[in-house]
Amino acid sequence: MFTGIVEEIGEVTAVAPSGDGVRLTVRAPKAVSDAGHGDSIAVSGVCLTVIDQGPDWFTADVMQQTLAMSTLDGVAEGRPVNLERATAAHGRLGGHIVQGHIDGTGELLEVRPGEQWRVLRISLPPALAPLVVDKGSIAVDGVSLTVSAVSALDAPSAWFEVSLIPETLAATTLGARSPGDRVNLETDILARHVQRLLAFAPHDPTTEGGSR
């Protein structure tokens, strides 16, 4: 479990085939400072398991399903990544509950600069659009953010916006993003549970088409 508060920007230093997935090595001095074999580290929002480590690096396997769902597909040496260690049970929940289970990716459509912040508009896959609400929480590349605007229900394509303060721009990879970049998206776990519960709600035909 994570909170979406990025602890450092790491760098992918090696990518090797591993079955139908890949094995990544990431430079991560802070993340490995107290990590052990089997610990979880979020890499740009993707929860990965430490299988080997050194003084300032760790290695993790990424399976095919994760590659298909995230921007780790096609990852290469030199890519900067957001890193967060799993939160301790006694720690503060500085962001929101983030599982590190990516729902899909979005495309950065627009970047609007401001005096004290930067607004990012990001596309939403149709299946995720119902799970994102104005003033709700979303994780973008593992960064806990508050949604500042969403597209209208009748918009031809779904999108949402987030407003980034200078600290977020400097402390995460989002500060270097530009239109056309893909980003990892994880919607609010509470919204996903509500959607699933509603899918199993009893169906009452008398409520459709008015009274009889």
MIFI-749771 format. One record per residue (C-alpha): x, y, z; residue in three letters. Coordinates in nm, 2 decimals, decimal comma, padded with zeros to 4 digits, m for minus. Last residue first. Layout:
{atom {X Y Z} "ala"};
...
//
This chain:
{atom {m04,72 00,12 m01,42} "arg"};
{atom {m04,48 00,39 m01,29} "ser"};
{atom {m04,20 00,53 m01,50} "gly"};
{atom {m04,00 00,36 m01,78} "gly"};
{atom {m03,77 00,18 m01,54} "glu"};
{atom {m03,83 00,16 m01,16} "thr"};
{atom {m04,06 m00,14 m01,20} "thr"};
{atom {m03,78 m00,34 m01,36} "pro"};
{atom {m03,60 m00,37 m01,02} "asp"};
{atom {m03,25 m00,51 m01,07} "his"};
{atom {m03,07 m00,60 m00,75} "pro"};
{atom {m02,73 m00,44 m00,72} "ala"};
{atom {m02,44 m00,65 m00,86} "phe"};
{atom {m02,30 m00,39 m01,10} "ala"};
{atom {m02,36 m00,13 m00,83} "leu"};
{atom {m02,12 m00,31 m00,60} "leu"};
{atom {m01,85 m00,31 m00,87} "arg"};
{atom {m01,88 00,06 m00,94} "gln"};
{atom {m01,87 00,13 m00,56} "val"};
{atom {m01,55 m00,08 m00,53} "his"};
{atom {m01,38 00,10 m00,81} "arg"};
{atom {m01,48 00,44 m00,67} "ala"};
{atom {m01,34 00,35 m00,33} "leu"};
{atom {m01,01 00,24 m00,49} "ile"};
{atom {m00,96 00,58 m00,65} "asp"};
{atom {m00,83 00,56 m01,00} "thr"};
{atom {m00,48 00,45 m01,09} "glu"};
{atom {m00,34 00,61 m01,41} "leu"};
{atom {00,01 00,57 m01,57} "asn"};
{atom {00,12 00,84 m01,80} "val"};
{atom {00,17 00,86 m02,18} "arg"};
{atom {00,35 01,16 m02,33} "asp"};
{atom {00,19 01,34 m02,62} "gly"};
{atom {00,19 01,68 m02,46} "pro"};
{atom {00,50 01,73 m02,24} "ser"};
{atom {00,62 01,59 m01,91} "arg"};
{atom {00,93 01,72 m01,73} "ala"};
{atom {00,75 01,85 m01,42} "gly"};
{atom {00,56 01,52 m01,39} "leu"};
{atom {00,88 01,34 m01,31} "thr"};
{atom {00,84 01,42 m00,95} "thr"};
{atom {01,00 01,64 m00,68} "ala"};
{atom {01,03 01,96 m00,88} "ala"};
{atom {00,68 01,97 m01,04} "leu"};
{atom {00,53 01,85 m00,72} "thr"};
{atom {00,70 02,12 m00,52} "glu"};
{atom {00,60 02,39 m00,77} "pro"};
{atom {00,23 02,31 m00,74} "ile"};
{atom {00,06 02,09 m00,99} "leu"};
{atom {m00,30 02,14 m01,10} "ser"};
{atom {m00,48 01,83 m01,23} "val"};
{atom {m00,72 01,80 m01,53} "glu"};
{atom {m00,94 01,53 m01,66} "phe"};
{atom {m01,03 01,39 m02,00} "trp"};
{atom {m01,30 01,19 m02,18} "ala"};
{atom {m01,36 01,21 m02,55} "ser"};
{atom {m01,65 01,34 m02,76} "pro"};
{atom {m01,78 01,53 m02,45} "ala"};
{atom {m02,14 01,44 m02,36} "asp"};
{atom {m02,06 01,37 m01,99} "leu"};
{atom {m01,86 01,69 m01,97} "ala"};
{atom {m01,49 01,66 m01,92} "ser"};
{atom {m01,33 01,67 m01,57} "val"};
{atom {m01,17 01,95 m01,37} "ala"};
{atom {m00,94 02,00 m01,07} "ser"};
{atom {m00,87 01,63 m00,99} "val"};
{atom {m00,66 01,61 m00,68} "thr"};
{atom {m00,33 01,44 m00,71} "leu"};
{atom {m00,13 01,15 m00,55} "ser"};
{atom {00,17 01,08 m00,77} "val"};
{atom {00,23 00,72 m00,88} "gly"};
{atom {00,26 00,81 m01,25} "asp"};
{atom {m00,07 00,99 m01,21} "val"};
{atom {m00,27 00,88 m00,90} "ala"};
{atom {m00,62 01,00 m00,87} "ile"};
{atom {m00,83 01,17 m00,60} "ser"};
{atom {m01,16 01,34 m00,63} "gly"};
{atom {m01,22 01,72 m00,65} "lys"};
{atom {m01,40 01,67 m00,98} "asp"};
{atom {m01,48 01,30 m01,04} "val"};
{atom {m01,29 01,01 m01,20} "val"};
{atom {m01,44 00,66 m01,18} "leu"};
{atom {m01,70 00,71 m01,46} "pro"};
{atom {m01,42 00,80 m01,70} "ala"};
{atom {m01,21 00,48 m01,64} "leu"};
{atom {m01,38 00,26 m01,90} "ala"};
{atom {m01,37 00,53 m02,16} "pro"};
{atom {m00,99 00,56 m02,14} "pro"};
{atom {m00,91 00,91 m01,99} "leu"};
{atom {m00,71 01,18 m02,16} "ser"};
{atom {m00,49 01,41 m01,95} "ile"};
{atom {m00,50 01,79 m01,91} "arg"};
{atom {m00,21 01,92 m01,70} "leu"};
{atom {m00,23 02,26 m01,52} "val"};
{atom {00,09 02,41 m01,39} "arg"};
{atom {00,13 02,61 m01,07} "trp"};
{atom {00,25 02,94 m00,92} "gln"};
{atom {00,25 03,18 m01,21} "glu"};
{atom {00,06 02,95 m01,44} "gly"};
{atom {00,15 02,72 m01,72} "pro"};
{atom {m00,10 02,52 m01,92} "arg"};
{atom {00,01 02,18 m02,04} "val"};
{atom {m00,22 01,99 m02,28} "glu"};
{atom {m00,31 01,65 m02,40} "leu"};
{atom {m00,10 01,42 m02,17} "leu"};
{atom {m00,21 01,08 m02,28} "glu"};
{atom {m00,37 00,83 m02,04} "gly"};
{atom {m00,27 00,48 m01,92} "thr"};
{atom {m00,45 00,20 m01,76} "gly"};
{atom {m00,59 00,08 m01,43} "asp"};
{atom {m00,24 00,05 m01,27} "ile"};
{atom {m00,23 m00,14 m00,94} "his"};
{atom {00,02 00,04 m00,71} "gly"};
{atom {m00,24 00,03 m00,44} "gln"};
{atom {m00,28 00,40 m00,36} "val"};
{atom {m00,48 00,51 m00,06} "ile"};
{atom {m00,46 00,89 m00,06} "his"};
{atom {m00,19 01,15 m00,01} "gly"};
{atom {m00,01 01,22 00,32} "gly"};
{atom {m00,14 00,91 00,49} "leu"};
{atom {00,09 00,94 00,79} "arg"};
{atom {00,29 00,64 00,90} "gly"};
{atom {00,21 00,38 01,17} "his"};
{atom {00,12 00,11 00,92} "ala"};
{atom {00,44 00,19 00,72} "ala"};
{atom {00,39 00,31 00,36} "thr"};
{atom {00,53 00,10 00,08} "ala"};
{atom {00,84 00,28 m00,06} "arg"};
{atom {00,78 00,54 m00,33} "glu"};
{atom {00,97 00,60 m00,65} "leu"};
{atom {00,90 00,82 m00,95} "asn"};
{atom {01,09 00,72 m01,26} "val"};
{atom {01,35 00,87 m01,49} "pro"};
{atom {01,42 00,67 m01,80} "arg"};
{atom {01,79 00,61 m01,86} "gly"};
{atom {01,77 00,25 m01,97} "glu"};
{atom {01,46 00,17 m02,16} "ala"};
{atom {01,09 00,10 m02,09} "val"};
{atom {00,90 m00,04 m02,39} "gly"};
{atom {00,60 m00,13 m02,18} "asp"};
{atom {00,67 00,03 m01,84} "leu"};
{atom {00,40 00,28 m01,94} "thr"};
{atom {00,14 00,06 m01,79} "ser"};
{atom {m00,14 m00,20 m01,86} "met"};
{atom {00,04 m00,42 m02,12} "ala"};
{atom {00,37 m00,41 m01,92} "leu"};
{atom {00,18 m00,51 m01,61} "thr"};
{atom {00,01 m00,80 m01,78} "gln"};
{atom {00,35 m00,91 m01,92} "gln"};
{atom {00,52 m00,94 m01,59} "met"};
{atom {00,77 m00,69 m01,45} "val"};
{atom {01,05 m00,84 m01,24} "asp"};
{atom {01,24 m00,63 m00,99} "ala"};
{atom {01,60 m00,52 m00,93} "thr"};
{atom {01,72 m00,27 m00,68} "phe"};
{atom {01,98 00,01 m00,66} "trp"};
{atom {02,18 00,23 m00,43} "asp"};
{atom {02,37 00,00 m00,19} "pro"};
{atom {02,27 m00,31 m00,38} "gly"};
{atom {01,95 m00,50 m00,44} "gln"};
{atom {01,78 m00,82 m00,56} "asp"};
{atom {01,43 m00,95 m00,59} "ile"};
{atom {01,25 m00,63 m00,48} "val"};
{atom {00,88 m00,65 m00,57} "thr"};
{atom {00,71 m00,40 m00,80} "leu"};
{atom {00,40 m00,18 m00,74} "cys"};
{atom {00,35 00,04 m01,05} "val"};
{atom {00,29 00,41 m00,97} "gly"};
{atom {00,59 00,55 m01,14} "ser"};
{atom {00,79 00,27 m00,97} "val"};
{atom {00,62 00,18 m00,65} "ala"};
{atom {00,84 m00,03 m00,42} "ile"};
{atom {00,73 m00,35 m00,24} "ser"};
{atom {00,96 m00,56 m00,02} "asp"};
{atom {01,04 m00,91 m00,12} "gly"};
{atom {01,42 m00,89 m00,04} "his"};
{atom {01,47 m00,60 00,20} "gly"};
{atom {01,45 m00,22 00,18} "ala"};
{atom {01,59 00,02 00,44} "asp"};
{atom {01,81 00,24 00,23} "ser"};
{atom {01,67 00,08 m00,09} "val"};
{atom {01,41 00,36 m00,16} "ala"};
{atom {01,66 00,64 m00,07} "lys"};
{atom {01,94 00,53 m00,31} "pro"};
{atom {01,71 00,43 m00,60} "ala"};
{atom {01,89 00,34 m00,92} "arg"};
{atom {01,65 00,09 m01,09} "val"};
{atom {01,72 m00,25 m01,24} "thr"};
{atom {01,44 m00,39 m01,44} "leu"};
{atom {01,37 m00,75 m01,53} "arg"};
{atom {01,13 m00,79 m01,83} "val"};
{atom {00,82 m00,99 m01,91} "gly"};
{atom {00,74 m01,29 m02,13} "asp"};
{atom {01,03 m01,49 m01,98} "gly"};
{atom {01,27 m01,23 m01,83} "ser"};
{atom {01,42 m01,00 m02,09} "pro"};
{atom {01,67 m00,75 m01,95} "ala"};
{atom {01,64 m00,37 m01,88} "val"};
{atom {01,92 m00,19 m01,69} "ala"};
{atom {01,97 00,15 m01,53} "thr"};
{atom {01,62 00,28 m01,49} "val"};
{atom {01,65 00,60 m01,30} "glu"};
{atom {01,51 00,72 m00,96} "gly"};
{atom {01,32 01,03 m00,87} "ile"};
{atom {01,27 01,04 m00,49} "glu"};
{atom {01,01 01,01 m00,22} "glu"};
{atom {00,69 01,04 m00,42} "val"};
{atom {00,38 01,09 m00,21} "ile"};
{atom {00,12 00,87 m00,37} "gly"};
{atom {00,01 00,71 m00,04} "thr"};
{atom {00,12 00,35 m00,09} "phe"};
{atom {00,00 00,00 00,00} "met"};
//
